[in-house]
Amino acid sequence: MFFTCGPNEAMVVSGFCRSPPVMVAGGRVFVLPCIQQIQRISLNTLTLNVKSEKVYTRHGVPISVTGIAQVKIQGQNKEMLAAACQMFLGKTEAEIAHIALETLEGHQRAIMAHMTVEEAKAKQEKVSAQYLSEIEMAKAQRDYELKKAAYDIEVNTRRAQADLAYQLQVAKTKQQIEEQRVQVQVVERAQQVAVQEQEIARREKELEARVRKPAEAERYKLERLAEAEKSQLIMQAEAEAESVRMRGEAEAFAIGARARAEAEQMAKKAEAFQLYQEAAQLDMLLEKLPQVAEEISGPLTSANKITLVSSGGGTVGAAKVTGEVLDILSRLPESVERLTGVSISQVNHKPLRTA
């Protein structure tokens, strides 16, 4: 089994394979049950109030002394821990404190018995003087540390001020150098601008001499040519307008003359119709018959291909087409009679009537 303890305690393992016993201060140890034994001892500090009442000095003077002592087992020292285990192992802290108190009281009485009152006082003064000396030394050390700290602060402050002043001066110097560099750049830029302006002026003059003047001359020439062409086009337009106007007047006159002629012709025809009613109607019909025949045969002239279907009897081929057309034409008088009421065959046998 494993056992552990804190830093204020020590463990002692004895038994099988543990000779001498193993002492462990603030740690852990493995223990075999039944064949090994584990014991603990306290390492706490014990404060003891050592009182010696009416102890007679070497000169027979009774004195009383009270002392304060602190007792502790040093766990890191193996020899001291082994001695303490031999004397106190298995005892409680109260028992250990009682043993230590009695031992210290005995030593204190022995010391007091061999001392005189004056040695006790001298020793006290010595201790007091020693304490005062240590206090003064501590004060002196404190004053030294405080002054040294103040001096260090002042030195560091002055050093920091010097460093800052140096950095500030460096920054100012860099700024001045940068300002001078900028001024130089400004001057250089101004010179470059002046040179560029001179170059621009030279190029403008060169452009004026090489491009603008010839361009203006060419523009003037083109303007004159454009004006001349414009005048010519205006004159042509005016002439064409006059020609159109005259042609229109001529056409209007011709149309009027033609209309008057047609009117006269129609009047004459009307007069002739009055005189020769049936004959005039027949004449008009006969005049239009060729046009009717042309319209009837017109589709045949525009046809690219004609397919004829025959049942086996009668004529075939072109004669068939011609026969069909003639058959249609032979029926025209009958159709004209149904439409107009004029019989062409009867009119041909009647004598003309005069008004």
LOSEFI-708935 format. One record per residue: x, y, z of N, C-alpha, C in turn. Coordinates in steps of 0.1 Angstrom, whole numbers, padded with zeros to 4 digits, always signed. Example, Ala and Ser with C-alpha at 12.3 -4.5 7.8 and 13.67 -1.06 7.14 Angstrom:
<rs>
+0132-0057+0078+0123-0045+0078+0132-0033+0078 +0128-0022+0071+0137-0011+0071+0129+0000+0079 
</rs>
This chain:
<rs>
+0008-0012+0000+0000+0000+0000+0009+0012+0000 +0004+0023-0006+0011+0036-0006+0005+0044+0005 +0015+0051+0012+0011+0061+0022+0018+0074+0019 +0011+0085+0022+0016+0099+0019+0015+0107+0032 +0023+0118+0032+0023+0127+0043+0027+0141+0038 +0023+0152+0045+0026+0165+0041+0040+0169+0045 +0043+0182+0042+0057+0187+0045+0059+0189+0059 +0049+0189+0068+0051+0191+0083+0050+0178+0090 +0053+0167+0083+0053+0154+0089+0063+0145+0083 +0067+0135+0090+0077+0125+0085+0072+0111+0088 +0075+0101+0079+0070+0087+0081+0083+0079+0082 +0081+0069+0091+0092+0059+0094+0087+0045+0091 +0093+0038+0082+0089+0025+0078+0099+0015+0083 +0095+0005+0090+0104-0005+0096+0098-0019+0093 +0106-0030+0095+0101-0043+0093+0109-0050+0082 +0102-0059+0075+0109-0067+0065+0116-0059+0054 +0129-0062+0052+0137-0055+0042+0138-0040+0045 +0136-0035+0058+0137-0021+0061+0147-0020+0073 +0159-0023+0071+0169-0022+0082+0181-0015+0076 +0185-0003+0081+0177+0005+0091+0164+0009+0085 +0155+0015+0094+0142+0020+0089+0144+0031+0079 +0134+0032+0071+0133+0042+0060+0125+0054+0066 +0132+0066+0065+0125+0079+0070+0122+0088+0058 +0110+0092+0057+0105+0100+0045+0098+0112+0051 +0104+0124+0048+0098+0137+0053+0090+0143+0041 +0077+0144+0042+0069+0151+0032+0070+0144+0019 +0063+0132+0017+0064+0125+0005+0055+0113+0005 +0059+0102-0001+0051+0089-0001+0060+0077+0000 +0054+0066+0004+0062+0054+0006+0053+0042+0004 +0059+0031-0001+0052+0019-0003+0054+0009+0009 +0043+0004+0015+0044-0004+0027+0037-0017+0024 +0044-0028+0028+0038-0042+0027+0031-0045+0039 +0018-0047+0038+0010-0049+0051+0015-0062+0058 +0013-0062+0071+0016-0073+0080+0031-0076+0082 +0039-0073+0073+0054-0076+0074+0062-0063+0076 +0055-0051+0074+0062-0038+0075+0052-0029+0084 +0059-0020+0091+0051-0011+0100+0055+0004+0096 +0045+0013+0096+0047+0027+0094+0043+0035+0106 +0051+0044+0110+0049+0053+0121+0051+0068+0116 +0045+0077+0123+0046+0091+0119+0051+0100+0131 +0058+0111+0127+0063+0120+0137+0061+0134+0132 +0057+0143+0140+0053+0157+0136+0066+0165+0135 +0066+0174+0124+0077+0183+0122+0073+0197+0125 +0062+0200+0132+0057+0213+0134+0067+0220+0144 +0067+0233+0143+0075+0242+0153+0067+0243+0166 +0074+0240+0177+0068+0241+0190+0073+0253+0198 +0065+0262+0202+0069+0274+0210+0067+0271+0225 +0078+0273+0232+0078+0269+0246+0081+0281+0255 +0074+0283+0266+0076+0294+0276+0083+0288+0288 +0096+0291+0288+0105+0285+0298+0106+0294+0310 +0101+0290+0322+0101+0298+0334+0109+0291+0345 +0118+0300+0351+0126+0295+0362+0124+0305+0374 +0116+0300+0384+0113+0308+0396+0123+0306+0407 +0128+0318+0412+0136+0318+0424+0148+0309+0424 +0156+0311+0414+0168+0303+0412+0179+0311+0418 +0187+0305+0427+0198+0311+0434+0210+0312+0426 +0216+0324+0425+0228+0325+0417+0240+0320+0425 +0252+0322+0419+0264+0318+0425+0267+0325+0438 +0262+0337+0440+0263+0345+0452+0251+0343+0461 +0242+0334+0458+0231+0331+0467+0220+0341+0466 +0219+0348+0454+0208+0358+0452+0197+0351+0444 +0185+0351+0449+0174+0344+0442+0169+0353+0430 +0168+0348+0418+0162+0355+0407+0152+0346+0399 +0144+0353+0392+0134+0346+0383+0136+0350+0369 +0136+0340+0360+0138+0343+0346+0127+0336+0338 +0122+0343+0328+0113+0337+0318+0119+0338+0304 +0120+0327+0298+0125+0326+0284+0116+0320+0274 +0117+0324+0262+0109+0319+0251+0118+0311+0242 +0114+0298+0239+0122+0290+0230+0113+0283+0219 +0118+0281+0207+0111+0274+0197+0119+0262+0193 +0112+0251+0193+0118+0238+0191+0112+0232+0178 +0121+0227+0169+0116+0221+0157+0125+0209+0153 +0119+0198+0148+0127+0187+0143+0131+0190+0128 +0143+0190+0125+0147+0193+0111+0146+0180+0103 +0136+0180+0094+0133+0168+0086+0143+0166+0075 +0150+0176+0070+0159+0174+0059+0173+0169+0064 +0175+0171+0077+0188+0165+0082+0185+0151+0087 +0191+0142+0081+0188+0128+0083+0193+0124+0097 +0205+0129+0102+0210+0125+0115+0201+0131+0126 +0197+0144+0125+0188+0150+0135+0174+0142+0135 +0169+0139+0123+0156+0132+0122+0157+0118+0128 +0169+0111+0126+0171+0098+0132+0171+0099+0148 +0178+0109+0153+0179+0111+0167+0165+0114+0173 +0158+0123+0166+0144+0126+0171+0135+0114+0171 +0137+0106+0161+0128+0094+0160+0132+0084+0172 +0144+0084+0175+0148+0075+0187+0142+0080+0200 +0141+0094+0201+0136+0099+0214+0121+0101+0214 +0115+0105+0202+0101+0110+0203+0091+0101+0194 +0096+0091+0187+0087+0083+0179+0076+0076+0187 +0064+0078+0183+0053+0072+0190+0047+0081+0200 +0052+0093+0203+0047+0103+0212+0039+0114+0205 +0030+0120+0213+0022+0131+0207+0030+0144+0208 +0025+0154+0201+0031+0167+0202+0032+0173+0216 +0021+0170+0224+0021+0175+0238+0032+0168+0246 +0034+0156+0244+0044+0149+0251+0058+0153+0247 +0060+0156+0234+0073+0161+0230+0075+0174+0235 +0065+0183+0236+0067+0197+0241+0070+0196+0256 +0064+0187+0263+0067+0186+0278+0081+0182+0280 +0086+0172+0273+0100+0167+0274+0109+0178+0271 +0107+0186+0260+0116+0197+0256+0116+0208+0266 +0104+0211+0272+0103+0222+0282+0111+0218+0294 +0110+0206+0299+0117+0202+0311+0132+0203+0308 +0136+0198+0297+0150+0199+0293+0155+0213+0293 +0148+0222+0287+0152+0236+0286+0152+0243+0300 +0142+0240+0308+0142+0245+0322+0155+0241+0329 +0158+0228+0328+0170+0223+0335+0183+0231+0330 +0184+0233+0317+0196+0240+0312+0196+0254+0316 +0184+0260+0317+0183+0274+0321+0186+0276+0335 +0182+0267+0344+0186+0268+0358+0201+0266+0360 +0206+0257+0353+0221+0254+0354+0229+0267+0350 +0225+0273+0340+0231+0286+0335+0230+0296+0346 +0217+0298+0351+0215+0308+0361+0223+0306+0374 +0225+0293+0378+0232+0290+0390+0247+0294+0389 +0253+0293+0377+0267+0296+0375+0269+0311+0372 +0259+0319+0371+0260+0333+0368+0258+0342+0380 +0263+0354+0380+0261+0364+0390+0250+0374+0384 +0246+0382+0393+0236+0392+0389+0242+0402+0379 +0254+0405+0382+0261+0415+0373+0262+0409+0359 +0266+0395+0358+0267+0389+0345+0253+0388+0338 +0244+0386+0347+0231+0386+0340+0228+0400+0334 +0231+0411+0341+0228+0424+0337+0237+0428+0325 +0250+0424+0327+0260+0427+0316+0256+0420+0303 +0251+0408+0304+0247+0401+0292+0235+0408+0286 +0226+0412+0295+0214+0419+0290+0217+0432+0283 +0227+0439+0289+0231+0452+0283+0238+0449+0269 +0246+0438+0270+0252+0434+0257+0242+0430+0246 +0232+0423+0251+0222+0419+0241+0215+0432+0236 +0211+0441+0246+0204+0453+0242+0213+0461+0233 +0226+0462+0236+0235+0470+0228+0236+0464+0214 +0236+0450+0214+0237+0443+0201+0224+0446+0193 +0213+0446+0200+0200+0449+0193+0200+0463+0188 +0205+0472+0196+0205+0486+0192+0214+0488+0180 +0226+0481+0181+0235+0482+0170+0229+0477+0157 +0223+0466+0159+0216+0460+0147+0205+0469+0141 +0198+0476+0151+0188+0485+0147+0194+0497+0139 +0205+0502+0145+0212+0513+0138+0217+0509+0125 +0223+0497+0125+0228+0492+0112+0216+0491+0102 +0205+0486+0107+0193+0485+0098+0189+0499+0093 +0189+0508+0103+0185+0522+0099+0195+0528+0088 +0207+0526+0091+0218+0531+0082+0216+0524+0068 +0214+0511+0069+0212+0504+0056+0199+0509+0049 +0189+0512+0057+0177+0517+0051+0179+0531+0045 +0186+0540+0053+0189+0553+0047+0198+0552+0035 +0207+0542+0035+0216+0541+0024+0208+0536+0011 +0199+0527+0014+0191+0522+0003+0181+0533-0003 +0176+0541+0007+0167+0551+0003+0174+0562-0005 +0186+0566+0000+0194+0576-0007+0199+0571-0020 +0203+0558-0020+0207+0552-0033+0196+0552-0043 +0184+0548-0038+0172+0548-0047+0169+0562-0052 +0170+0572-0043+0168+0586-0048+0179+0590-0058 +0191+0586-0055+0202+0590-0064+0200+0582-0077 +0196+0570-0076+0193+0562-0089+0182+0568-0097 +0171+0573-0090+0160+0579-0097+0165+0592-0103 +0173+0600-0096+0178+0612-0102+0187+0610-0114 +0196+0600-0112+0205+0596-0123+0197+0591-0135 +0188+0582-0132+0180+0577-0143+0171+0588-0150 +0166+0597-0142+0159+0608-0148+0167+0617-0156 +0179+0620-0151+0188+0629-0159+0193+0621-0172 +0195+0608-0170+0199+0600-0182+0187+0600-0192 +0175+0598-0187+0163+0597-0196+0162+0611-0203 +0163+0622-0195+0162+0635-0201+0173+0637-0211 +0185+0633-0208+0196+0634-0218+0192+0626-0231 +0187+0613-0228+0184+0605-0240+0173+0612-0248 +0162+0617-0241+0151+0624-0248+0156+0636-0255 +0165+0644-0249+0170+0656-0255+0178+0652-0268 +0186+0641-0266+0194+0636-0278+0184+0632-0289 +0174+0624-0286+0164+0620-0296+0157+0632-0302 +0153+0642-0293+0147+0654-0299+0156+0661-0308 +0168+0662-0304+0178+0670-0313+0180+0662-0326 +0180+0649-0325+0181+0641-0337+0169+0643-0346 +0157+0643-0340+0145+0645-0348+0145+0659-0354 +0149+0669-0346+0150+0683-0352+0159+0683-0364 +0171+0677-0362+0181+0677-0373+0175+0670-0385 +0169+0658-0383+0162+0651-0394+0152+0660-0401 +0144+0667-0393+0134+0676-0398+0140+0687-0407 +0150+0693-0402+0157+0704-0409+0162+0698-0422 +0169+0687-0421+0174+0681-0434+0163+0678-0444 +0151+0673-0439+0140+0670-0447+0134+0682-0453 +0134+0693-0445+0129+0706-0450+0138+0711-0461 +0151+0710-0459+0160+0715-0470+0159+0706-0482 +0157+0693-0480+0156+0684-0492+0143+0688-0500 +0132+0691-0492+0120+0694-0499+0121+0708-0506 +0128+0717-0500+0131+0730-0507+0139+0728-0520 +0149+0719-0519+0156+0716-0531+0148+0710-0542 +0139+0701-0537+0130+0694-0547+0120+0705-0553 +0116+0714-0544+0107+0725-0549+0114+0733-0560 +0126+0737-0557+0134+0745-0567+0136+0737-0580 +0140+0724-0578+0142+0716-0590+0129+0714-0598 +0117+0713-0591+0105+0711-0598+0101+0724-0605 +0104+0736-0598+0101+0748-0605+0109+0750-0618 +0122+0746-0617+0130+0747-0629+0125+0737-0640 +0121+0725-0636+0115+0716-0645+0103+0722-0652 +0094+0728-0644+0082+0734-0649+0085+0745-0659 +0095+0754-0655+0099+0764-0665+0104+0758-0678 +0113+0748-0677+0118+0742-0689+0106+0736-0697 +0097+0729-0690+0085+0724-0697+0077+0735-0704 +0075+0746-0697+0067+0757-0703+0074+0762-0715 +0088+0764-0715+0095+0768-0727+0093+0758-0738 +0094+0745-0734+0093+0735-0745+0079+0735-0751 +0069+0738-0742+0055+0739-0747+0053+0751-0756 +0059+0762-0752+0058+0774-0761+0065+0771-0774 +0077+0765-0774+0084+0762-0787+0075+0752-0795 +0070+0742-0789+0061+0733-0797+0049+0740-0803 +0043+0749-0795+0031+0757-0800+0035+0765-0812 +0047+0772-0811+0051+0779-0823+0054+0770-0835 +0060+0759-0832+0063+0750-0843+0050+0744-0849 +0040+0742-0840+0027+0737-0845+0020+0748-0853 +0022+0760-0848+0016+0772-0855+0021+0773-0869 +0035+0771-0870+0041+0773-0883+0039+0761-0892 +0039+0748-0886+0038+0736-0895+0024+0731-0897 +0015+0734-0888+0002+0727-0888-0010+0737-0890 -0010+0747-0880-0022+0755-0879-0023+0764-0892 -0012+0771-0896-0014+0780-0908-0017+0772-0920 -0010+0761-0923-0015+0753-0935-0029+0748-0933 -0033+0744-0921-0046+0739-0918-0057+0751-0920 -0053+0763-0916-0063+0774-0918-0064+0777-0933 -0053+0776-0940-0053+0779-0955-0062+0768-0961 -0060+0756-0957-0068+0745-0963-0083+0747-0960 -0085+0750-0947-0099+0752-0942-0105+0764-0950 -0098+0775-0953-0103+0786-0960-0106+0781-0975 -0097+0773-0980-0099+0768-0994-0112+0759-0994 -0113+0750-0984-0124+0741-0984-0137+0749-0982 -0137+0759-0974-0149+0768-0972-0153+0774-0985 -0143+0780-0992-0147+0786-1005-0153+0776-1015 -0146+0764-1015-0151+0753-1024-0165+0749-1020 -0167+0748-1007-0180+0744-1002-0191+0754-1005 -0187+0767-1004-0197+0778-1007-0200+0777-1022 -0190+0775-1030-0192+0774-1045-0201+0763-1048 -0198+0751-1042-0206+0739-1044-0220+0741-1040 -0221+0748-1028-0235+0751-1023-0242+0760-1033 -0236+0770-1038-0242+0779-1047-0247+0771-1060 -0237+0763-1064-0241+0755-1076-0253+0746-1074 -0253+0739-1062-0264+0730-1058-0277+0738-1057 -0276+0750-1052-0288+0759-1051-0293+0762-1064 -0284+0766-1073-0288+0769-1087-0294+0757-1094 -0287+0745-1092-0293+0733-1098-0306+0730-1093 -0308+0732-1079-0321+0729-1073-0331+0739-1079 -0328+0751-1080-0337+0761-1085-0341+0758-1099 -0330+0754-1107-0333+0751-1121-0342+0738-1122 -0339+0728-1114-0347+0716-1114-0361+0719-1109 -0363+0728-1099-0376+0732-1094-0384+0739-1105 -0377+0748-1112-0383+0755-1124-0387+0745-1135 -0378+0736-1137-0381+0726-1147-0393+0717-1143 -0393+0713-1130-0404+0705-1125-0417+0713-1126 -0416+0726-1122-0428+0734-1123-0433+0735-1137 -0424+0738-1147-0428+0739-1161-0433+0726-1166 -0426+0715-1162-0431+0702-1167-0445+0699-1161 -0447+0703-1148-0460+0701-1142-0470+0709-1149 -0467+0721-1152-0477+0730-1159-0480+0723-1173 -0469+0719-1180-0471+0713-1193-0480+0700-1192 -0476+0692-1181-0484+0679-1179-0499+0683-1176 -0500+0693-1168-0514+0697-1164-0521+0702-1176 -0514+0710-1185-0521+0714-1197-0524+0703-1206 -0514+0693-1207-0517+0681-1215-0528+0673-1210 -0528+0671-1196-0539+0664-1190-0553+0671-1193 -0552+0684-1191-0565+0691-1194-0569+0690-1208 -0559+0691-1218-0563+0689-1232-0568+0675-1235 -0561+0665-1229-0565+0652-1231-0579+0649-1225 -0582+0655-1213-0595+0654-1207-0605+0661-1216 -0602+0672-1221-0612+0679-1229-0614+0671-1242 -0603+0665-1247-0605+0657-1259-0613+0644-1256 -0611+0638-1245-0618+0626-1241-0633+0630-1239 -0635+0642-1233-0648+0646-1230-0656+0648-1243 -0649+0655-1253-0655+0657-1266-0658+0644-1272 -0648+0634-1271-0650+0621-1277-0661+0614-1271 -0662+0615-1257-0673+0608-1251-0687+0615-1255 -0686+0628-1256-0698+0635-1260-0703+0630-1274 -0692+0629-1283-0695+0624-1296-0701+0610-1296 -0694+0602-1287-0699+0588-1286-0713+0588-1280 -0716+0596-1270-0729+0597-1265-0739+0601-1276 -0735+0611-1284-0744+0615-1294-0746+0604-1304 -0735+0597-1307-0736+0585-1316-0745+0575-1310 -0744+0573-1297-0752+0563-1291-0767+0568-1292 -0769+0580-1291-0783+0585-1293-0788+0582-1306 -0779+0583-1316-0783+0581-1330-0783+0566-1333 -0773+0559-1328-0772+0545-1332-0771+0537-1318 -0782+0535-1312-0782+0528-1299-0777+0514-1300 -0784+0506-1307-0781+0492-1307-0768+0489-1314 -0766+0497-1325-0753+0495-1333-0742+0499-1325 -0743+0510-1317-0732+0515-1309-0729+0505-1298 -0739+0500-1292-0737+0490-1281-0730+0478-1287 -0734+0474-1299-0728+0462-1305-0713+0465-1309 -0711+0477-1314-0698+0481-1317-0689+0481-1305 -0693+0486-1293-0686+0486-1281-0683+0471-1276 -0693+0463-1277-0691+0449-1273-0681+0442-1282 -0682+0444-1295-0673+0438-1304-0659+0443-1302 -0658+0456-1298-0645+0462-1295-0638+0455-1283 -0646+0451-1273-0641+0445-1261-0639+0430-1261 -0645+0424-1271-0644+0409-1272-0630+0405-1273 -0621+0411-1281-0607+0406-1281-0600+0407-1267 -0604+0417-1260-0598+0418-1246-0603+0407-1237 -0616+0403-1239-0621+0392-1231-0615+0379-1235 -0613+0377-1248-0606+0365-1252-0591+0365-1247 -0585+0376-1247-0571+0377-1241-0571+0373-1227 -0580+0378-1219-0581+0375-1205-0584+0360-1202 -0592+0354-1211-0595+0340-1210-0583+0332-1212 -0575+0335-1223-0564+0327-1227-0551+0331-1219 -0552+0342-1211-0540+0347-1204-0534+0336-1195 -0542+0329-1187-0535+0319-1178-0528+0309-1185 -0532+0305-1197-0525+0295-1205-0511+0300-1209 -0510+0313-1212-0497+0318-1216-0487+0318-1205 -0492+0320-1192-0482+0321-1181-0480+0307-1174 -0487+0296-1179-0485+0283-1173-0472+0277-1179 -0464+0271-1170-0451+0264-1174-0454+0250-1178 -0464+0243-1172-0467+0229-1175-0482+0227-1173 -0488+0219-1183-0502+0215-1183-0503+0200-1183 -0510+0194-1174-0512+0180-1173-0526+0177-1177 -0528+0170-1188-0542+0166-1193-0545+0152-1189 -0557+0149-1185-0562+0136-1181-0573+0132-1191 -0572+0121-1198-0581+0117-1208-0587+0104-1204 -0600+0102-1207-0607+0089-1204-0606+0079-1215 -0599+0083-1226-0597+0074-1237-0604+0077-1250 -0614+0086-1249-0622+0090-1261-0619+0105-1265 -0620+0109-1277-0619+0123-1281-0604+0126-1284 -0602+0139-1286-0588+0143-1290-0580+0146-1277 -0567+0145-1279-0558+0147-1267-0547+0157-1272 -0539+0161-1262-0527+0170-1266-0532+0184-1267 -0524+0192-1276-0527+0206-1278-0540+0208-1284 -0545+0199-1292-0558+0201-1299-0569+0201-1288 -0567+0193-1278-0577+0193-1267-0578+0207-1260 -0566+0213-1257-0565+0226-1251-0571+0237-1260 -0568+0236-1272-0574+0246-1282-0589+0245-1283 -0594+0232-1283-0608+0230-1284-0615+0236-1271 -0609+0234-1260-0615+0239-1248-0616+0254-1248 -0605+0261-1253-0605+0276-1253-0616+0280-1263 -0617+0274-1275-0626+0278-1285-0641+0275-1280 -0642+0265-1272-0656+0262-1267-0660+0273-1257 -0650+0278-1249-0653+0289-1240-0656+0302-1248 -0649+0305-1259-0651+0317-1267-0665+0316-1274 -0669+0304-1278-0682+0302-1285-0694+0305-1276 -0691+0304-1263-0702+0307-1254-0703+0322-1250 -0693+0330-1254-0693+0344-1251-0706+0351-1255 -0712+0350-1267-0724+0357-1271-0735+0354-1261 -0736+0342-1257-0747+0338-1247-0745+0345-1234 -0732+0345-1229-0729+0352-1217-0731+0366-1217 -0728+0373-1229-0730+0387-1230-0745+0390-1230 -0753+0382-1237-0767+0384-1237-0773+0383-1223 -0769+0373-1215-0774+0372-1202-0770+0384-1193 -0758+0390-1196-0754+0401-1187-0759+0414-1192 -0760+0417-1206-0764+0430-1210-0778+0430-1217 -0783+0418-1220-0796+0418-1227-0795+0420-1242 -0782+0421-1247-0781+0424-1262-0776+0411-1268 -0783+0407-1279-0780+0395-1286-0773+0398-1298 -0760+0394-1298-0751+0397-1310-0756+0391-1323 -0762+0379-1322-0767+0373-1335-0779+0379-1340 -0787+0385-1332-0799+0391-1336-0796+0405-1341 -0787+0412-1335-0784+0426-1339-0777+0426-1353 -0770+0415-1356-0764+0415-1369-0774+0414-1381 -0786+0409-1378-0796+0408-1388-0806+0419-1388 -0806+0429-1379-0815+0440-1378-0809+0452-1386 -0818+0459-1393-0813+0472-1399-0811+0482-1389 -0802+0492-1391-0799+0503-1382-0810+0513-1383 -0814+0518-1370-0824+0528-1370-0818+0542-1368 -0824+0551-1375-0819+0565-1374-0828+0573-1365 -0823+0582-1359-0831+0591-1350-0838+0601-1358 
</rs>
